[in-house]
Amino acid sequence: MDIKNSEYEKYIGLLLKHNEKRREGGKEMLAYVYTFGCQQNEADSERIRGLCASMGYGRAQSADEADLIIVNTCAVREHAENRALSMIGELKHRKAENPDTVIGICGCMVAQRERAEQLKMRYHNVDFTVEPNSVYMIPRLVWQKISDKKYKRSFMWDTDTGEVCEGIPVMRDVSHRAYVSIMYGCNNFCSYCIVPYVRGRERSRKSEDIIAEVNALIDTGCKDITLLGQNVNSYKSDCDFATLLSRITEREGDYIIRFMTSHPKDTPDALIDVIATSHGRVEPHFHLPLQSGSDRILRDMNRKYGTERYLTIVKKLREKIPDIAITTDIIVGYPGESEEDFEKTLDIMRLVRFDMIYSFIYSPRKGTPAAEREQLSESVKGERMRRLLALQDEIAIEKNQRAVGTTVRVLVDGESSEMGIYSGRTAQNKLVHFSATENDVGKYLDVEIERASAYVLYGKIKNEKRI
């Protein structure tokens, strides 16, 4: 479906005229989007902001001045849901100040029927909910709210048609980096994961649409593009993911392509070969979620690979791409995880020596098989997490120390939390801090690394060359 040729284009036009009249009368209508969760949610929020702009809304700096507020939620862990619910509750003050404020909730959390019902019954400041795969419906829902005095609040689920909606405008915060979604949904049904239930089955965008979007970004000077999917390796339209990546990198230019996330069960040699022969256009970094070093736990997680398969992929990556950085996800305290199982995870960490890990204490998700199993105590999970992090700190510091004295090419992202200190990432996705200026944002700099911690490299600009 193309939003430009759908019924929703009508509502976009109606809202645009409405908001233009308000602007002519001295009132600029503003929209604000809150985002919780992963990079896919960030990409979704960019499309939501693009929709808001096409409807004639300016961009508010905070919810306190917004006439339209959209909260894009996450459901991967309970903590993320609780944070979103707290934020939604606070928005009642904005509604009290201006009853005409429209408040909509989207994202993975509201794709769960019980959460949509909870918002309907307990959060009367919310006007509508919409599932993550149906954000194109937002113009209709907003128009119904502002045009119909008898409008009743709308709480929807099961609206996913399985189609990919193209043509939704995108509003990004920066021009030098971008996310490009290549597929949506997931077919894996890992026993701990809610994503297949809230984002639906896998469906891939057409390769020509993806390549056109990437080329347009490069044309405008974008230097760092991340291809997104719950499992990009299972992308399948008129070609597979390795072929798509190869076609994208045929384009000349000074850019780098990143991608996430990969699944070990779908990591063919052809994909590794494309990275190795991309002449630096595909990042020398591979995020390969392990989740557990125990084959018993991996089977229970329904991961469809074992540690032998995982280690074979790591070996091939390092043989073909010697300077590659490998990162991973690990779940600590999965139901039934014994001390022996956990030690096997630590053994894999010592063997692979990941550049970075994203570790999570297991969080039960209602509706998933693992949530029904006997849970480990919080004290056991906490103690194991501390041990895991201590080991990874040792490994990461040792690996990052190798960068001290070298010069790395960094794309400057922006100012860090410390005044005058800016951050950027290397081709291997390593975070670097250094002194720079606002004029350097979006440019490549050569940075000489002077010291290293487990998670950050620190350096100084080696020369004044700005690209």
C-alpha beads as a LAMMPS data file, in Angstrom:
LAMMPS data file: protein, C-alpha beads

467 atoms
466 bonds

1 atom types
1 bond types

-500.0 500.0 xlo xhi
-500.0 500.0 ylo yhi
-500.0 500.0 zlo zhi

Masses

1 110.0

Atoms # bond

1 1 1 0.000 0.000 0.000
2 1 1 1.144 3.539 -0.782
3 1 1 -0.201 6.161 1.622
4 1 1 -0.236 8.696 -1.218
5 1 1 -2.859 6.660 -3.028
6 1 1 -4.936 5.537 -0.059
7 1 1 -7.902 6.836 1.904
8 1 1 -5.495 8.234 4.478
9 1 1 -4.214 10.827 1.989
10 1 1 -7.661 12.433 2.273
11 1 1 -7.315 12.871 6.034
12 1 1 -3.808 14.280 5.632
13 1 1 -5.223 16.892 3.253
14 1 1 -8.110 17.771 5.578
15 1 1 -5.781 18.224 8.544
16 1 1 -3.342 20.270 6.495
17 1 1 -6.110 22.712 5.501
18 1 1 -7.425 22.835 9.066
19 1 1 -4.021 23.595 10.548
20 1 1 -3.207 26.158 7.862
21 1 1 -6.396 28.038 8.787
22 1 1 -5.407 27.933 12.453
23 1 1 -1.989 29.295 11.533
24 1 1 -3.563 32.113 9.530
25 1 1 -5.608 32.916 12.627
26 1 1 -2.426 33.218 14.688
27 1 1 -2.260 29.745 16.197
28 1 1 0.453 27.332 15.011
29 1 1 -0.510 23.737 15.713
30 1 1 2.359 21.726 17.166
31 1 1 3.041 17.994 17.602
32 1 1 5.358 16.120 19.947
33 1 1 6.444 12.460 19.752
34 1 1 7.787 10.486 22.721
35 1 1 9.831 7.391 21.856
36 1 1 10.553 4.360 24.029
37 1 1 12.468 1.267 22.953
38 1 1 14.649 0.069 20.122
39 1 1 16.010 1.446 16.862
40 1 1 12.924 0.152 15.047
41 1 1 10.808 2.336 17.298
42 1 1 13.127 5.265 16.557
43 1 1 12.570 4.667 12.850
44 1 1 8.809 4.422 13.399
45 1 1 8.856 7.731 15.276
46 1 1 10.642 9.366 12.374
47 1 1 7.738 8.309 10.166
48 1 1 5.211 9.538 12.731
49 1 1 6.929 12.938 12.856
50 1 1 6.873 12.969 9.066
51 1 1 3.126 12.286 9.109
52 1 1 2.608 15.076 11.638
53 1 1 4.499 17.531 9.431
54 1 1 2.491 16.495 6.365
55 1 1 -0.690 17.155 8.368
56 1 1 0.457 20.723 9.009
57 1 1 1.802 20.359 12.529
58 1 1 4.973 22.157 13.518
59 1 1 7.383 20.396 15.840
60 1 1 6.942 21.129 19.536
61 1 1 9.957 21.221 21.823
62 1 1 8.001 19.579 24.634
63 1 1 4.616 18.020 25.313
64 1 1 3.658 21.104 27.342
65 1 1 3.228 23.148 24.154
66 1 1 1.885 20.421 21.875
67 1 1 -1.606 20.159 20.403
68 1 1 -0.948 16.586 19.242
69 1 1 1.042 14.154 21.394
70 1 1 2.004 10.672 20.234
71 1 1 3.670 8.215 22.614
72 1 1 5.503 5.402 20.811
73 1 1 5.797 2.551 23.300
74 1 1 7.880 -0.597 23.809
75 1 1 6.855 -3.986 25.217
76 1 1 10.114 -5.957 25.190
77 1 1 10.577 -5.572 28.960
78 1 1 8.198 -4.693 31.776
79 1 1 10.351 -1.737 32.805
80 1 1 9.813 -0.098 29.404
81 1 1 6.045 -0.529 29.690
82 1 1 5.987 0.942 33.204
83 1 1 7.981 3.975 32.075
84 1 1 5.571 4.559 29.197
85 1 1 2.515 4.208 31.429
86 1 1 4.010 6.688 33.884
87 1 1 4.611 9.175 31.074
88 1 1 1.076 8.697 29.729
89 1 1 -0.325 9.314 33.193
90 1 1 1.592 12.583 33.475
91 1 1 0.006 13.813 30.246
92 1 1 -3.321 14.230 32.046
93 1 1 -2.011 17.627 33.186
94 1 1 -1.616 18.738 29.560
95 1 1 -5.137 17.532 28.819
96 1 1 -6.452 19.478 31.811
97 1 1 -4.747 22.653 30.590
98 1 1 -6.011 22.205 27.037
99 1 1 -8.872 19.704 26.598
100 1 1 -8.475 19.984 22.800
101 1 1 -5.045 18.356 22.971
102 1 1 -5.081 15.059 21.064
103 1 1 -3.170 12.209 22.727
104 1 1 -2.461 8.978 20.846
105 1 1 -0.502 5.910 21.917
106 1 1 1.174 3.568 19.453
107 1 1 3.960 0.987 19.482
108 1 1 4.339 -2.563 20.700
109 1 1 2.750 -2.078 24.115
110 1 1 -0.688 -1.233 22.734
111 1 1 -0.640 -4.178 20.335
112 1 1 -1.388 -6.212 23.468
113 1 1 -5.147 -6.199 23.927
114 1 1 -4.953 -6.066 27.721
115 1 1 -2.780 -2.939 27.586
116 1 1 -5.144 -1.213 25.154
117 1 1 -8.024 -2.092 27.476
118 1 1 -6.052 -0.752 30.444
119 1 1 -5.515 2.560 28.665
120 1 1 -9.183 2.729 27.756
121 1 1 -10.444 2.103 31.291
122 1 1 -7.838 3.903 33.409
123 1 1 -6.208 6.597 31.244
124 1 1 -9.064 8.856 30.176
125 1 1 -6.665 11.436 28.762
126 1 1 -5.845 9.040 25.894
127 1 1 -7.871 9.543 22.714
128 1 1 -6.702 6.589 20.642
129 1 1 -4.277 3.701 20.336
130 1 1 -2.845 2.248 17.146
131 1 1 -0.626 -0.782 16.562
132 1 1 2.963 -0.311 15.338
133 1 1 2.228 -1.698 11.878
134 1 1 -0.732 0.654 11.440
135 1 1 0.766 4.098 12.100
136 1 1 -0.553 5.159 8.689
137 1 1 -3.988 5.279 10.381
138 1 1 -2.960 8.211 12.592
139 1 1 -4.264 10.956 10.226
140 1 1 -7.751 9.449 10.238
141 1 1 -7.805 9.064 14.015
142 1 1 -6.609 12.625 14.591
143 1 1 -9.133 14.048 12.112
144 1 1 -11.992 12.140 13.735
145 1 1 -11.031 13.560 17.115
146 1 1 -10.837 17.213 16.084
147 1 1 -13.727 17.259 13.578
148 1 1 -16.398 15.193 15.306
149 1 1 -17.840 16.595 18.523
150 1 1 -19.433 13.215 19.222
151 1 1 -16.126 11.396 18.695
152 1 1 -15.611 8.402 20.940
153 1 1 -12.138 7.306 21.930
154 1 1 -10.661 4.586 19.702
155 1 1 -8.716 1.602 21.052
156 1 1 -7.780 -0.753 18.250
157 1 1 -6.008 -4.064 17.866
158 1 1 -5.817 -6.717 15.171
159 1 1 -5.623 -3.980 12.516
160 1 1 -2.444 -5.364 10.940
161 1 1 -3.214 -6.372 7.347
162 1 1 0.242 -7.773 6.678
163 1 1 0.899 -5.061 4.117
164 1 1 3.904 -2.756 4.045
165 1 1 2.868 0.874 3.744
166 1 1 5.199 2.890 1.524
167 1 1 5.246 6.627 0.951
168 1 1 5.015 7.738 4.586
169 1 1 7.191 10.863 4.880
170 1 1 10.149 10.713 7.247
171 1 1 11.416 13.472 9.533
172 1 1 14.891 12.714 10.901
173 1 1 16.705 14.631 13.618
174 1 1 20.026 14.649 11.771
175 1 1 21.073 14.446 8.136
176 1 1 24.336 12.502 8.467
177 1 1 22.882 9.335 10.012
178 1 1 19.687 7.467 9.143
179 1 1 17.686 4.335 9.856
180 1 1 16.050 2.503 6.948
181 1 1 13.613 -0.277 7.784
182 1 1 13.886 -3.130 5.285
183 1 1 11.355 -5.492 6.863
184 1 1 8.863 -5.722 9.691
185 1 1 7.713 -8.446 12.061
186 1 1 9.254 -11.721 13.157
187 1 1 8.620 -15.440 12.582
188 1 1 11.024 -16.863 15.144
189 1 1 8.863 -17.110 18.279
190 1 1 11.706 -17.317 20.759
191 1 1 10.104 -18.493 23.982
192 1 1 10.958 -15.307 25.909
193 1 1 10.033 -12.735 23.257
194 1 1 6.809 -10.781 22.755
195 1 1 7.808 -9.237 19.402
196 1 1 6.110 -11.751 17.026
197 1 1 2.870 -11.225 18.926
198 1 1 2.951 -7.427 18.758
199 1 1 4.667 -6.779 15.412
200 1 1 3.199 -9.652 13.440
201 1 1 4.718 -11.952 10.849
202 1 1 7.709 -11.089 8.714
203 1 1 7.128 -9.026 5.591
204 1 1 9.862 -7.422 3.553
205 1 1 9.882 -4.219 1.579
206 1 1 10.657 -4.386 -2.135
207 1 1 14.359 -4.100 -2.805
208 1 1 13.809 -1.284 -5.296
209 1 1 12.068 0.824 -2.623
210 1 1 14.877 0.211 -0.137
211 1 1 17.625 1.004 -2.649
212 1 1 15.808 4.153 -3.777
213 1 1 15.548 5.361 -0.161
214 1 1 19.222 4.637 0.525
215 1 1 20.324 6.379 -2.683
216 1 1 18.210 9.429 -1.854
217 1 1 19.877 9.623 1.560
218 1 1 23.357 9.398 0.047
219 1 1 22.393 12.059 -2.495
220 1 1 21.588 14.452 0.348
221 1 1 24.911 13.785 2.087
222 1 1 23.967 11.074 4.571
223 1 1 27.111 9.158 5.508
224 1 1 25.937 6.458 7.930
225 1 1 22.868 4.328 7.144
226 1 1 21.550 1.471 9.294
227 1 1 19.276 -1.141 7.734
228 1 1 16.733 -2.331 10.290
229 1 1 14.735 -5.492 10.805
230 1 1 13.914 -7.810 13.670
231 1 1 16.020 -10.346 11.794
232 1 1 17.548 -8.742 8.706
233 1 1 19.112 -12.045 7.668
234 1 1 15.662 -13.433 6.893
235 1 1 14.851 -10.558 4.525
236 1 1 13.248 -11.999 1.422
237 1 1 11.550 -10.057 -1.335
238 1 1 12.817 -10.360 -4.888
239 1 1 16.241 -11.221 -3.402
240 1 1 17.831 -12.276 -0.128
241 1 1 19.631 -10.015 2.346
242 1 1 23.151 -10.709 1.078
243 1 1 22.072 -9.780 -2.452
244 1 1 20.289 -6.659 -1.224
245 1 1 23.386 -5.554 0.660
246 1 1 25.539 -6.185 -2.402
247 1 1 23.215 -4.142 -4.621
248 1 1 23.124 -1.239 -2.176
249 1 1 26.903 -1.045 -1.936
250 1 1 27.323 -0.881 -5.706
251 1 1 26.574 2.804 -5.243
252 1 1 29.650 5.046 -5.337
253 1 1 30.160 7.493 -2.489
254 1 1 31.634 8.108 0.929
255 1 1 29.179 6.280 3.177
256 1 1 28.910 3.224 5.387
257 1 1 26.075 0.713 5.672
258 1 1 25.266 -0.893 9.016
259 1 1 22.534 -3.406 9.805
260 1 1 20.779 -5.003 12.734
261 1 1 19.769 -7.415 13.979
262 1 1 21.106 -10.724 12.670
263 1 1 20.016 -14.172 13.806
264 1 1 22.644 -16.941 13.997
265 1 1 20.281 -19.476 12.410
266 1 1 20.136 -17.302 9.268
267 1 1 23.738 -16.211 8.739
268 1 1 24.954 -17.603 5.412
269 1 1 28.530 -17.518 4.136
270 1 1 27.326 -15.291 1.293
271 1 1 26.523 -12.512 3.758
272 1 1 29.986 -12.694 5.300
273 1 1 31.510 -12.587 1.806
274 1 1 29.560 -9.427 0.927
275 1 1 30.879 -7.651 4.009
276 1 1 34.441 -8.799 3.298
277 1 1 34.347 -7.587 -0.316
278 1 1 32.393 -4.344 0.180
279 1 1 35.530 -2.138 0.122
280 1 1 34.615 -0.718 3.499
281 1 1 31.071 0.256 2.526
282 1 1 29.617 -2.293 4.953
283 1 1 30.746 -1.778 8.530
284 1 1 33.307 -4.245 9.922
285 1 1 30.965 -4.950 12.828
286 1 1 28.527 -7.799 13.306
287 1 1 25.886 -7.873 16.020
288 1 1 25.153 -11.559 16.580
289 1 1 22.849 -12.280 19.542
290 1 1 23.949 -15.308 21.567
291 1 1 21.390 -15.100 24.411
292 1 1 22.930 -18.094 26.246
293 1 1 26.037 -20.248 26.105
294 1 1 24.080 -23.341 27.128
295 1 1 22.716 -25.555 24.368
296 1 1 20.022 -26.775 26.751
297 1 1 18.823 -23.230 27.372
298 1 1 19.080 -22.336 23.681
299 1 1 16.775 -25.248 22.857
300 1 1 14.314 -24.116 25.490
301 1 1 14.505 -20.584 24.109
302 1 1 13.608 -21.977 20.654
303 1 1 16.651 -20.284 19.157
304 1 1 17.187 -22.992 16.495
305 1 1 20.997 -23.030 16.724
306 1 1 23.570 -24.375 19.149
307 1 1 26.864 -23.048 20.418
308 1 1 28.808 -25.039 17.804
309 1 1 26.952 -23.278 14.991
310 1 1 27.416 -19.927 16.717
311 1 1 31.174 -20.371 17.138
312 1 1 31.508 -21.487 13.512
313 1 1 29.981 -18.186 12.374
314 1 1 32.326 -16.217 14.627
315 1 1 35.318 -18.112 13.226
316 1 1 34.274 -17.405 9.624
317 1 1 33.713 -13.731 10.379
318 1 1 37.176 -13.323 11.840
319 1 1 38.827 -15.320 9.081
320 1 1 37.215 -13.247 6.316
321 1 1 37.232 -9.879 8.143
322 1 1 40.171 -9.839 10.603
323 1 1 39.397 -6.388 12.050
324 1 1 35.712 -7.080 12.629
325 1 1 34.059 -6.108 15.931
326 1 1 31.559 -8.643 17.241
327 1 1 28.855 -7.684 19.712
328 1 1 26.025 -9.714 21.181
329 1 1 22.908 -9.919 23.363
330 1 1 22.811 -12.119 26.458
331 1 1 19.861 -12.897 28.714
332 1 1 20.702 -13.564 32.353
333 1 1 18.396 -15.566 34.591
334 1 1 16.224 -17.271 31.979
335 1 1 13.768 -19.697 33.684
336 1 1 15.532 -22.935 34.539
337 1 1 19.043 -21.538 34.010
338 1 1 21.333 -23.467 36.341
339 1 1 24.708 -22.350 37.611
340 1 1 26.261 -24.730 35.090
341 1 1 24.252 -23.148 32.269
342 1 1 25.369 -19.686 33.338
343 1 1 29.020 -20.758 33.539
344 1 1 28.762 -21.999 29.956
345 1 1 27.702 -18.482 28.944
346 1 1 30.768 -17.061 30.681
347 1 1 32.916 -19.661 28.900
348 1 1 31.612 -18.511 25.496
349 1 1 32.359 -14.908 26.473
350 1 1 35.934 -15.825 27.346
351 1 1 36.300 -17.732 24.088
352 1 1 34.740 -15.221 21.695
353 1 1 35.850 -12.065 23.548
354 1 1 33.043 -9.811 22.429
355 1 1 33.745 -6.152 21.849
356 1 1 30.529 -5.329 23.666
357 1 1 27.522 -7.132 25.065
358 1 1 23.984 -5.940 25.616
359 1 1 22.911 -7.904 28.666
360 1 1 19.426 -8.160 30.100
361 1 1 17.987 -9.730 33.208
362 1 1 15.147 -11.945 32.028
363 1 1 11.785 -10.172 32.207
364 1 1 8.646 -12.341 31.918
365 1 1 6.360 -11.261 29.075
366 1 1 2.750 -12.349 29.442
367 1 1 1.692 -14.532 26.534
368 1 1 5.118 -16.050 25.912
369 1 1 5.959 -19.674 26.856
370 1 1 8.853 -18.728 29.151
371 1 1 6.616 -16.558 31.312
372 1 1 4.683 -19.660 32.395
373 1 1 7.780 -21.427 33.705
374 1 1 9.234 -21.357 37.197
375 1 1 11.233 -18.173 37.606
376 1 1 14.612 -17.669 39.230
377 1 1 14.868 -15.386 42.237
378 1 1 15.800 -11.756 41.703
379 1 1 18.828 -12.197 43.956
380 1 1 20.204 -15.030 41.793
381 1 1 19.610 -13.073 38.595
382 1 1 21.223 -9.964 40.055
383 1 1 24.302 -11.832 41.281
384 1 1 24.806 -13.487 37.892
385 1 1 24.413 -10.191 36.083
386 1 1 27.140 -8.619 38.241
387 1 1 29.526 -11.451 37.418
388 1 1 28.751 -11.270 33.728
389 1 1 29.310 -7.507 33.592
390 1 1 32.568 -7.768 35.532
391 1 1 33.909 -10.312 33.041
392 1 1 32.831 -8.265 30.040
393 1 1 34.450 -5.138 31.500
394 1 1 37.770 -6.997 31.676
395 1 1 37.458 -8.211 28.091
396 1 1 36.301 -4.867 26.678
397 1 1 39.056 -2.878 28.391
398 1 1 41.695 -5.284 27.124
399 1 1 40.325 -5.067 23.568
400 1 1 39.903 -1.301 23.583
401 1 1 43.411 -0.765 24.928
402 1 1 44.696 -2.044 21.584
403 1 1 43.286 1.113 19.975
404 1 1 45.424 3.450 22.106
405 1 1 48.000 5.156 19.905
406 1 1 46.112 4.417 16.696
407 1 1 44.190 6.882 14.538
408 1 1 40.558 6.154 13.751
409 1 1 38.126 7.802 11.359
410 1 1 35.062 9.054 13.211
411 1 1 31.772 10.486 12.040
412 1 1 30.884 13.219 14.547
413 1 1 27.403 12.755 16.026
414 1 1 27.085 15.617 18.465
415 1 1 27.980 16.934 21.878
416 1 1 28.178 14.430 24.715
417 1 1 27.008 15.145 28.250
418 1 1 30.247 17.052 28.898
419 1 1 30.497 20.584 27.540
420 1 1 32.842 20.841 24.561
421 1 1 33.278 17.061 24.301
422 1 1 31.761 15.474 21.231
423 1 1 31.089 11.872 20.379
424 1 1 31.143 9.780 17.252
425 1 1 31.503 6.197 16.125
426 1 1 34.135 4.366 14.177
427 1 1 33.402 1.988 11.320
428 1 1 33.452 -0.790 13.934
429 1 1 30.749 1.086 15.853
430 1 1 33.111 1.979 18.699
431 1 1 32.112 5.082 20.658
432 1 1 34.751 7.834 20.712
433 1 1 34.859 11.061 22.765
434 1 1 37.018 14.053 21.795
435 1 1 37.093 17.857 21.788
436 1 1 35.381 19.402 18.764
437 1 1 32.893 22.101 17.799
438 1 1 29.302 22.233 16.611
439 1 1 30.589 22.862 13.095
440 1 1 32.146 19.394 13.099
441 1 1 28.836 17.538 13.522
442 1 1 28.146 15.346 10.505
443 1 1 31.763 15.393 9.328
444 1 1 34.482 12.766 9.348
445 1 1 37.473 13.471 11.583
446 1 1 40.700 11.575 12.160
447 1 1 40.997 11.054 15.906
448 1 1 44.118 9.777 17.651
449 1 1 43.168 7.537 20.563
450 1 1 44.909 8.500 23.817
451 1 1 43.138 6.261 26.346
452 1 1 40.369 3.706 26.580
453 1 1 37.714 2.433 28.955
454 1 1 35.477 -0.604 28.621
455 1 1 32.880 1.280 26.600
456 1 1 34.481 4.485 25.296
457 1 1 37.645 5.479 23.453
458 1 1 39.074 8.940 24.205
459 1 1 41.199 10.902 21.782
460 1 1 42.087 14.155 20.097
461 1 1 41.622 15.398 16.556
462 1 1 44.793 14.534 14.686
463 1 1 44.473 17.115 11.931
464 1 1 42.127 19.799 10.746
465 1 1 40.791 17.848 7.777
466 1 1 36.990 17.964 7.701
467 1 1 35.046 15.856 5.192

Bonds

1 1 1 2
2 1 2 3
3 1 3 4
4 1 4 5
5 1 5 6
6 1 6 7
7 1 7 8
8 1 8 9
9 1 9 10
10 1 10 11
11 1 11 12
12 1 12 13
13 1 13 14
14 1 14 15
15 1 15 16
16 1 16 17
17 1 17 18
18 1 18 19
19 1 19 20
20 1 20 21
21 1 21 22
22 1 22 23
23 1 23 24
24 1 24 25
25 1 25 26
26 1 26 27
27 1 27 28
28 1 28 29
29 1 29 30
30 1 30 31
31 1 31 32
32 1 32 33
33 1 33 34
34 1 34 35
35 1 35 36
36 1 36 37
37 1 37 38
38 1 38 39
39 1 39 40
40 1 40 41
41 1 41 42
42 1 42 43
43 1 43 44
44 1 44 45
45 1 45 46
46 1 46 47
47 1 47 48
48 1 48 49
49 1 49 50
50 1 50 51
51 1 51 52
52 1 52 53
53 1 53 54
54 1 54 55
55 1 55 56
56 1 56 57
57 1 57 58
58 1 58 59
59 1 59 60
60 1 60 61
61 1 61 62
62 1 62 63
63 1 63 64
64 1 64 65
65 1 65 66
66 1 66 67
67 1 67 68
68 1 68 69
69 1 69 70
70 1 70 71
71 1 71 72
72 1 72 73
73 1 73 74
74 1 74 75
75 1 75 76
76 1 76 77
77 1 77 78
78 1 78 79
79 1 79 80
80 1 80 81
81 1 81 82
82 1 82 83
83 1 83 84
84 1 84 85
85 1 85 86
86 1 86 87
87 1 87 88
88 1 88 89
89 1 89 90
90 1 90 91
91 1 91 92
92 1 92 93
93 1 93 94
94 1 94 95
95 1 95 96
96 1 96 97
97 1 97 98
98 1 98 99
99 1 99 100
100 1 100 101
101 1 101 102
102 1 102 103
103 1 103 104
104 1 104 105
105 1 105 106
106 1 106 107
107 1 107 108
108 1 108 109
109 1 109 110
110 1 110 111
111 1 111 112
112 1 112 113
113 1 113 114
114 1 114 115
115 1 115 116
116 1 116 117
117 1 117 118
118 1 118 119
119 1 119 120
120 1 120 121
121 1 121 122
122 1 122 123
123 1 123 124
124 1 124 125
125 1 125 126
126 1 126 127
127 1 127 128
128 1 128 129
129 1 129 130
130 1 130 131
131 1 131 132
132 1 132 133
133 1 133 134
134 1 134 135
135 1 135 136
136 1 136 137
137 1 137 138
138 1 138 139
139 1 139 140
140 1 140 141
141 1 141 142
142 1 142 143
143 1 143 144
144 1 144 145
145 1 145 146
146 1 146 147
147 1 147 148
148 1 148 149
149 1 149 150
150 1 150 151
151 1 151 152
152 1 152 153
153 1 153 154
154 1 154 155
155 1 155 156
156 1 156 157
157 1 157 158
158 1 158 159
159 1 159 160
160 1 160 161
161 1 161 162
162 1 162 163
163 1 163 164
164 1 164 165
165 1 165 166
166 1 166 167
167 1 167 168
168 1 168 169
169 1 169 170
170 1 170 171
171 1 171 172
172 1 172 173
173 1 173 174
174 1 174 175
175 1 175 176
176 1 176 177
177 1 177 178
178 1 178 179
179 1 179 180
180 1 180 181
181 1 181 182
182 1 182 183
183 1 183 184
184 1 184 185
185 1 185 186
186 1 186 187
187 1 187 188
188 1 188 189
189 1 189 190
190 1 190 191
191 1 191 192
192 1 192 193
193 1 193 194
194 1 194 195
195 1 195 196
196 1 196 197
197 1 197 198
198 1 198 199
199 1 199 200
200 1 200 201
201 1 201 202
202 1 202 203
203 1 203 204
204 1 204 205
205 1 205 206
206 1 206 207
207 1 207 208
208 1 208 209
209 1 209 210
210 1 210 211
211 1 211 212
212 1 212 213
213 1 213 214
214 1 214 215
215 1 215 216
216 1 216 217
217 1 217 218
218 1 218 219
219 1 219 220
220 1 220 221
221 1 221 222
222 1 222 223
223 1 223 224
224 1 224 225
225 1 225 226
226 1 226 227
227 1 227 228
228 1 228 229
229 1 229 230
230 1 230 231
231 1 231 232
232 1 232 233
233 1 233 234
234 1 234 235
235 1 235 236
236 1 236 237
237 1 237 238
238 1 238 239
239 1 239 240
240 1 240 241
241 1 241 242
242 1 242 243
243 1 243 244
244 1 244 245
245 1 245 246
246 1 246 247
247 1 247 248
248 1 248 249
249 1 249 250
250 1 250 251
251 1 251 252
252 1 252 253
253 1 253 254
254 1 254 255
255 1 255 256
256 1 256 257
257 1 257 258
258 1 258 259
259 1 259 260
260 1 260 261
261 1 261 262
262 1 262 263
263 1 263 264
264 1 264 265
265 1 265 266
266 1 266 267
267 1 267 268
268 1 268 269
269 1 269 270
270 1 270 271
271 1 271 272
272 1 272 273
273 1 273 274
274 1 274 275
275 1 275 276
276 1 276 277
277 1 277 278
278 1 278 279
279 1 279 280
280 1 280 281
281 1 281 282
282 1 282 283
283 1 283 284
284 1 284 285
285 1 285 286
286 1 286 287
287 1 287 288
288 1 288 289
289 1 289 290
290 1 290 291
291 1 291 292
292 1 292 293
293 1 293 294
294 1 294 295
295 1 295 296
296 1 296 297
297 1 297 298
298 1 298 299
299 1 299 300
300 1 300 301
301 1 301 302
302 1 302 303
303 1 303 304
304 1 304 305
305 1 305 306
306 1 306 307
307 1 307 308
308 1 308 309
309 1 309 310
310 1 310 311
311 1 311 312
312 1 312 313
313 1 313 314
314 1 314 315
315 1 315 316
316 1 316 317
317 1 317 318
318 1 318 319
319 1 319 320
320 1 320 321
321 1 321 322
322 1 322 323
323 1 323 324
324 1 324 325
325 1 325 326
326 1 326 327
327 1 327 328
328 1 328 329
329 1 329 330
330 1 330 331
331 1 331 332
332 1 332 333
333 1 333 334
334 1 334 335
335 1 335 336
336 1 336 337
337 1 337 338
338 1 338 339
339 1 339 340
340 1 340 341
341 1 341 342
342 1 342 343
343 1 343 344
344 1 344 345
345 1 345 346
346 1 346 347
347 1 347 348
348 1 348 349
349 1 349 350
350 1 350 351
351 1 351 352
352 1 352 353
353 1 353 354
354 1 354 355
355 1 355 356
356 1 356 357
357 1 357 358
358 1 358 359
359 1 359 360
360 1 360 361
361 1 361 362
362 1 362 363
363 1 363 364
364 1 364 365
365 1 365 366
366 1 366 367
367 1 367 368
368 1 368 369
369 1 369 370
370 1 370 371
371 1 371 372
372 1 372 373
373 1 373 374
374 1 374 375
375 1 375 376
376 1 376 377
377 1 377 378
378 1 378 379
379 1 379 380
380 1 380 381
381 1 381 382
382 1 382 383
383 1 383 384
384 1 384 385
385 1 385 386
386 1 386 387
387 1 387 388
388 1 388 389
389 1 389 390
390 1 390 391
391 1 391 392
392 1 392 393
393 1 393 394
394 1 394 395
395 1 395 396
396 1 396 397
397 1 397 398
398 1 398 399
399 1 399 400
400 1 400 401
401 1 401 402
402 1 402 403
403 1 403 404
404 1 404 405
405 1 405 406
406 1 406 407
407 1 407 408
408 1 408 409
409 1 409 410
410 1 410 411
411 1 411 412
412 1 412 413
413 1 413 414
414 1 414 415
415 1 415 416
416 1 416 417
417 1 417 418
418 1 418 419
419 1 419 420
420 1 420 421
421 1 421 422
422 1 422 423
423 1 423 424
424 1 424 425
425 1 425 426
426 1 426 427
427 1 427 428
428 1 428 429
429 1 429 430
430 1 430 431
431 1 431 432
432 1 432 433
433 1 433 434
434 1 434 435
435 1 435 436
436 1 436 437
437 1 437 438
438 1 438 439
439 1 439 440
440 1 440 441
441 1 441 442
442 1 442 443
443 1 443 444
444 1 444 445
445 1 445 446
446 1 446 447
447 1 447 448
448 1 448 449
449 1 449 450
450 1 450 451
451 1 451 452
452 1 452 453
453 1 453 454
454 1 454 455
455 1 455 456
456 1 456 457
457 1 457 458
458 1 458 459
459 1 459 460
460 1 460 461
461 1 461 462
462 1 462 463
463 1 463 464
464 1 464 465
465 1 465 466
466 1 466 467
